[in-house]
Amino acid sequence: MVVGRRLAPMASLVMLCLVLAGVVTTEWLNWQDRTILPAPPPANAPAPSATVNFTMPTLTTYSEVLSRPLFSPNRRPSEEEPVVMVPMSMTLVAILISPRGPHALVRHGTPPQIDRVVEGQTIDGWTAEAIKFDRVILRRGGEVQELVPVTAEQPHPPNLLPNRPQPPRPPP
């Protein structure tokens, strides 16, 4: 009696699978027999020509389209002032996003030193206005500067290299 109750759902699932397999097999075997007729051309359609002559317009035709920003929802140029990139003596080393807030590690000064910067902090006369996940926005008066992380490894001055033990040299 208990065995019959256990096998009843399994037997019904097996039967369902067999029925579905039969339907799929029938459809698969009959799909080649069907022919799809092309749609009749409209009554007022021109007669097809043997060759179609098409020339691509020049790119200058699309200059208005190309000048608009691609990923802007309204495809209109931004009204914001472009940020003027001025060479700085600061380099963004890393950005840390933590529960206590965003922090940035900035290399600055002469000799270069690395300091932790938080939003609102002033460093070398620049105030960290915002720390984003990919850049730091600095402001000094009316000037705005963005620091982005350095991608290529740049040579470090000797005083910034960590102290590593030197391998022993053989005596002369």
Buried (B, 14 or more C-beta within 10 A) or exposed (E): EEEEEEEEEEEEEEEEEEEEEEEEEEEEEEEEEEEEEEEEEEEEEEEEEEEEEEEEEEEEEEEEEEEEEEEEEEEEEEEEEEEEEEEEEBBBBEBEEEEEEBBBBBBBEEEBEBBEBEBEBEBEEBBBBEBEEEBBBBBBEEEBBBBEBEEEEEEEEEEEEEEEEEEEEEEE
